Amino acid sequence: MEEQKTNKKDFLDATNVGGIASALDGSDGLVRNELPQDDVSSSIKTVRTCCRACISNCGVIAHVKNGRVIKLEGDPENPMNKGSLCAKGLSGIQALYNPNRNKYPMLRVGSRGENKWKRISWDKAIDIIAKKLMETREKYGAEAVLCSTGGGGNPEFWSIARFCNVFGTPNWFEPGCAQCYLPRILANNLMYGGSDYSIADSNCQEIYYTKDTPMKCLVLWGAAPSYSSPAMGGGAVADLRANGVKTVVIDPRMTPDAAKANVWLPIRPGSDVALLQAWTRYIIDKKLYDKNFVLKWTNLPYLVDVKSKMFLRADKSNDPDIPDTFMVWDTKTNSARSLDYPWNDALAPALEGTFTVNGVECKTGFQLLKERVEPYTIQKAAEICWLNASR
């Protein structure tokens, strides 16, 4: 197959940045001029759609002339990206009209690596694929087939999972997602029993819907939404700053977010836990936590066997959708009682304390946490993390 090349003019036309080239060349204008072959009298229509370059699905307005997209811009009515569009999204025209894009099925006719191909019909391609799939399943079993899909911008992100389910193979992966989103989701389920709601995936909804979840301070710890998260994340944080929300950035690097932050803590790499424990101690000592929330919506009032470090369970569920029933120390009866999920108003669980249950020394989760962070003062954390304690 003959190699195709893209020259400067093709690239600039595709990405709609001809005006930038003009500025660099010393000519007029910072906007794209109509090409000579364009019929300026023809109508240009706008089509609302969404960007599929990543999982953000930003709202997009496409300007179409004579059946061809000539411009992309963010949709100001979209509640997430609010009219903004990152460079990757703006380059969607290049992906759409790139001369090297795949437009039809190609069958390899030479040896692997020779780069010899021929065009075939869609029907023939489907027949070849179906035949090979069935031959493999019959000879080796369905598990011998591994399927993959595109990145988060693939509009059929979950279709491959459905296909594998029907075919009978558990082996499927998504290249981009496998490196970022899925590991966090699985790790959070294993560690915390819930999904990850990271700003990196635009799932930190509080930064977008501030009327529902008003905040006075936002801590960016290990995150740089201005340039390493979905485009809407950086815009949302910028809006928060403009509305008076204080931002604290914990990052050894001077990132764009750190430059705009009220407080930048250039932490020593690898010492994050020390700072986290110092903050936890400070919050406990100053009673800055919501006690009612801690009692009802965390496992901190649950009793823990001091020796085994395991929670005391009144009942272990065999159903993954039904949680286990744990034990608390009821201050009303001064005894260990089972606490049905999610709550029992008849009980008054102790948040702190050491107790003996059937001869076993137990402490509440909160008590163990308090003891664990006790050595970590602000001053000690500052020494470990190479930070200024006054910050």
C-alpha positions in Angstrom: 0.0 0.0 0.0 1.4 3.4 -1.0 2.5 5.5 1.9 0.5 8.7 2.3 1.9 11.9 3.7 0.2 15.0 5.2 1.8 18.3 4.3 1.6 21.6 6.3 -1.4 22.9 4.4 -3.4 19.6 4.8 -2.7 19.5 8.5 -3.7 23.2 9.2 -6.8 22.8 7.1 -7.8 19.6 9.0 -7.2 21.1 12.4 -8.8 24.5 11.6 -5.8 26.5 12.8 -4.8 28.1 9.5 -5.1 31.5 11.2 -2.3 30.6 13.6 0.0 29.8 10.6 -0.9 33.1 9.1 0.0 34.9 12.2 3.4 33.1 12.3 4.0 34.0 8.7 3.3 37.6 9.4 0.0 37.7 7.4 -3.3 39.0 8.6 -5.8 37.4 10.9 -6.0 34.9 13.7 -9.1 33.2 12.3 -9.4 30.7 9.5 -10.1 32.3 6.2 -12.4 30.6 3.6 -10.5 28.5 1.2 -10.7 29.7 -2.5 -12.7 26.7 -3.5 -15.3 27.3 -0.8 -18.6 28.8 -1.9 -19.1 31.5 0.6 -22.8 31.9 -0.5 -23.6 28.3 0.6 -25.3 28.0 4.0 -23.4 26.7 7.0 -25.4 24.7 9.5 -24.6 23.8 13.1 -25.0 20.4 14.5 -24.9 19.7 18.3 -23.0 16.5 19.1 -20.4 15.3 21.6 -16.7 14.7 21.5 -15.6 11.1 21.7 -11.9 11.7 22.2 -12.1 10.6 25.9 -14.6 9.6 28.5 -15.7 13.2 29.2 -18.1 13.4 26.2 -17.9 17.2 26.1 -20.7 19.0 24.3 -19.6 20.1 20.8 -21.1 22.3 18.1 -20.0 21.2 14.6 -20.2 23.7 11.8 -21.0 21.9 8.6 -20.7 23.3 5.1 -21.6 21.3 1.9 -21.7 18.2 4.0 -18.2 18.7 5.5 -17.3 19.7 9.0 -15.3 22.9 8.8 -15.1 23.9 12.5 -15.6 22.5 16.0 -16.3 24.5 19.1 -17.5 23.7 22.7 -21.2 23.9 23.4 -21.8 26.7 25.9 -25.1 25.1 26.9 -23.4 21.9 28.0 -23.4 21.9 31.8 -20.0 20.1 32.0 -17.6 21.7 29.6 -19.6 25.0 29.3 -18.3 25.9 25.9 -14.7 24.9 26.4 -12.9 22.3 24.2 -9.4 21.0 24.7 -6.8 20.7 21.9 -7.6 17.0 21.6 -11.2 17.7 21.0 -10.5 20.5 18.5 -8.3 18.1 16.5 -11.4 15.9 15.9 -11.6 17.3 12.3 -8.1 15.9 11.6 -9.2 12.5 12.8 -12.3 12.7 10.7 -10.6 13.6 7.5 -7.1 12.3 8.0 -5.9 10.8 4.6 -4.5 7.8 6.5 -7.7 6.9 8.3 -9.3 3.4 7.8 -12.3 3.7 5.4 -12.9 0.1 4.6 -11.6 -3.4 5.6 -8.1 -4.4 4.5 -6.9 -8.0 4.3 -3.2 -8.8 4.7 -1.9 -10.6 1.6 1.8 -10.8 2.5 3.8 -11.9 5.6 3.4 -10.1 8.8 5.5 -6.9 8.7 5.6 -6.6 4.9 2.7 -4.1 4.9 0.9 -5.7 2.0 -2.8 -5.3 2.0 -5.8 -5.5 -0.3 -9.3 -4.0 0.1 -12.2 -6.4 0.7 -15.9 -6.0 1.2 -17.5 -5.7 4.6 -19.4 -8.9 4.0 -16.2 -10.8 3.2 -14.5 -9.3 6.3 -17.3 -10.4 8.6 -17.4 -13.9 7.1 -13.6 -14.3 7.6 -13.8 -13.0 11.2 -16.8 -15.2 12.1 -15.2 -18.3 10.6 -11.9 -17.8 12.5 -13.8 -17.1 15.8 -15.8 -20.3 15.5 -12.8 -22.4 14.5 -10.9 -21.2 17.5 -13.8 -21.8 19.9 -14.4 -25.3 18.6 -10.7 -26.2 18.7 -9.5 -24.5 21.8 -12.5 -23.2 23.7 -14.1 -19.8 23.9 -11.5 -18.7 26.6 -8.8 -18.8 23.9 -10.2 -15.7 22.3 -9.1 -12.3 23.6 -11.0 -9.2 22.6 -10.0 -5.5 22.7 -11.7 -2.2 22.0 -10.6 1.3 21.5 -10.0 4.0 24.1 -12.5 5.9 26.2 -13.5 7.8 23.1 -15.0 4.6 21.6 -18.7 5.2 21.3 -19.2 1.4 21.6 -17.2 1.1 24.8 -19.3 -1.6 26.3 -20.4 -3.5 23.2 -17.2 -5.6 23.3 -18.2 -6.8 26.8 -21.6 -7.8 25.6 -20.1 -9.7 22.7 -17.6 -11.5 24.9 -20.4 -12.5 27.3 -22.4 -14.0 24.4 -19.4 -15.7 22.9 -18.3 -17.2 26.2 -15.0 -15.6 26.8 -14.1 -13.5 29.9 -11.0 -12.1 28.2 -11.5 -8.6 27.0 -9.7 -5.3 27.7 -9.7 -1.7 26.8 -6.2 -0.3 26.2 -6.6 3.2 27.6 -9.0 2.3 30.4 -6.9 -0.6 31.5 -4.1 1.8 32.4 -6.1 4.3 34.3 -9.8 4.0 35.1 -10.2 0.2 35.7 -7.3 -0.2 38.1 -8.6 2.6 40.3 -12.2 1.2 40.2 -11.1 -2.3 41.2 -8.6 -1.1 43.8 -11.3 1.1 45.4 -13.8 -1.7 45.5 -11.3 -4.0 47.2 -10.1 -1.3 49.7 -13.2 0.7 50.4 -16.1 -1.3 49.0 -17.1 1.5 46.6 -16.2 3.0 43.3 -13.6 5.7 42.7 -15.0 9.2 42.3 -11.9 10.8 41.2 -11.5 14.2 39.6 -9.4 12.4 37.0 -12.5 10.8 35.6 -14.8 13.8 36.0 -16.7 11.8 38.6 -16.0 14.3 41.4 -19.5 15.8 41.0 -19.2 18.3 43.8 -16.9 20.5 41.7 -19.6 20.8 39.0 -22.8 21.1 41.0 -21.6 23.5 43.7 -25.2 24.6 44.6 -26.0 21.1 45.8 -22.6 20.6 47.6 -21.2 24.1 48.5 -17.6 24.1 49.6 -15.2 26.6 51.0 -11.9 24.7 50.3 -10.8 22.2 47.8 -7.7 20.1 48.3 -6.0 18.8 45.1 -3.8 15.9 46.3 -2.0 14.0 43.5 -4.2 15.6 40.9 -3.6 18.3 38.3 -7.0 19.0 36.6 -5.6 21.9 34.7 -3.7 19.6 32.3 -3.8 16.0 33.3 -7.5 15.4 33.8 -10.5 15.6 31.4 -10.8 19.2 30.1 -13.9 20.0 32.1 -12.1 19.3 35.4 -9.7 22.2 35.0 -12.5 24.6 34.0 -14.6 23.5 37.0 -11.7 24.2 39.4 -11.1 27.6 37.7 -14.7 28.5 38.3 -14.5 27.5 41.9 -11.5 29.8 42.4 -13.3 32.6 40.7 -16.2 32.1 43.1 -13.9 32.4 46.1 -13.2 28.7 46.9 -9.8 28.3 48.5 -7.6 25.7 46.9 -4.7 23.7 48.4 -2.4 21.8 46.1 -0.2 19.0 47.5 2.4 18.2 44.8 6.2 18.4 44.8 5.9 20.0 41.3 5.0 23.6 40.6 2.0 22.7 38.4 -0.4 25.3 36.9 -2.8 24.4 39.6 -0.2 25.0 42.3 0.6 28.4 40.7 -3.0 29.4 41.1 -3.5 27.8 44.6 -4.0 29.7 47.8 -1.6 27.2 49.4 0.9 25.1 47.7 2.6 22.3 49.7 5.6 21.0 47.8 5.6 17.7 49.7 8.6 15.4 49.8 7.9 12.5 47.4 6.8 9.4 49.2 5.9 11.2 52.5 2.2 11.7 51.8 1.0 9.4 54.5 2.7 11.4 57.3 0.9 14.5 56.2 -2.4 12.7 56.0 -2.0 11.3 59.5 -1.1 14.7 60.9 -4.2 16.2 59.3 -6.3 13.4 60.7 -4.9 14.0 64.2 -5.6 17.7 63.9 -9.2 17.1 62.8 -9.7 14.7 65.7 -8.1 16.9 68.3 -10.0 20.0 67.2 -13.3 18.0 66.8 -13.7 19.3 63.3 -15.4 16.1 62.1 -19.2 15.6 61.8 -19.9 13.2 64.7 -23.3 12.2 63.5 -22.0 11.4 60.0 -19.1 9.4 61.4 -21.4 7.3 63.6 -24.0 6.6 60.9 -22.0 6.5 57.6 -18.5 5.1 58.5 -17.3 1.9 60.1 -15.5 3.9 62.9 -18.0 2.9 65.7 -17.6 -0.8 64.9 -15.8 -3.0 67.4 -12.4 -4.4 66.4 -10.6 -7.3 67.9 -7.3 -5.7 69.1 -5.3 -8.9 68.6 -6.6 -10.0 65.1 -7.5 -6.5 63.9 -10.7 -7.9 62.5 -14.2 -6.4 63.0 -16.5 -8.3 65.3 -19.4 -9.7 63.3 -22.8 -10.6 64.6 -23.7 -12.2 61.2 -21.6 -12.8 58.1 -23.6 -12.5 54.9 -23.2 -14.9 52.0 -25.0 -12.4 49.6 -22.6 -9.8 48.1 -25.6 -7.4 48.0 -26.3 -7.7 51.7 -23.6 -6.4 54.1 -22.4 -8.2 57.2 -23.9 -7.2 60.5 -21.2 -5.7 62.8 -21.0 -5.2 66.6 -20.9 -1.9 68.4 -20.7 -0.9 72.1 -24.1 0.4 73.0 -23.8 3.2 75.7 -27.5 2.8 76.7 -27.2 -0.8 77.8 -23.4 -0.8 78.4 -23.0 -3.9 76.3 -21.9 -5.1 72.9 -24.9 -5.1 70.4 -25.3 -5.9 66.8 -26.0 -2.9 64.5 -28.2 -3.7 61.6 -27.3 -1.9 58.4 -27.5 1.0 57.9 -28.6 2.2 61.4 -30.7 1.4 64.5 -32.1 4.4 66.4 -32.6 2.2 69.4 -28.8 2.0 69.9 -26.3 4.7 71.0 -22.9 3.4 69.7 -19.8 4.5 71.5 -17.3 6.3 69.1 -14.3 5.9 71.4 -13.2 3.4 74.0 -11.8 0.0 74.9 -14.2 -2.8 75.8 -14.1 -6.5 76.6 -16.5 -8.7 74.7 -16.7 -12.4 75.7 -13.2 -12.2 77.1 -11.8 -10.5 74.0 -10.3 -7.0 74.2 -11.9 -4.7 71.6 -11.6 -1.1 70.5 -13.8 1.0 68.2 -12.4 1.8 64.8 -12.3 5.4 65.8 -10.2 4.6 68.9 -7.7 2.7 66.8 -7.5 5.5 64.3 -7.0 8.1 67.1 -4.1 6.0 68.6 -2.6 5.4 65.2 -2.2 9.1 64.3 -1.3 10.2 67.8 2.5 10.5 67.1 2.0 12.6 64.0 1.9 16.3 65.1 1.9 19.0 62.5 5.5 19.7 63.5 6.6 16.1 63.0 4.8 15.9 59.6 6.5 19.1 58.5 9.9 17.6 59.3 9.2 14.3 57.4 7.5 16.0 54.5 10.0 18.9 54.2 7.2 21.4 54.6 6.8 24.6 56.6 4.6 23.9 59.6 3.0 27.3 59.5 1.6 26.6 56.1 
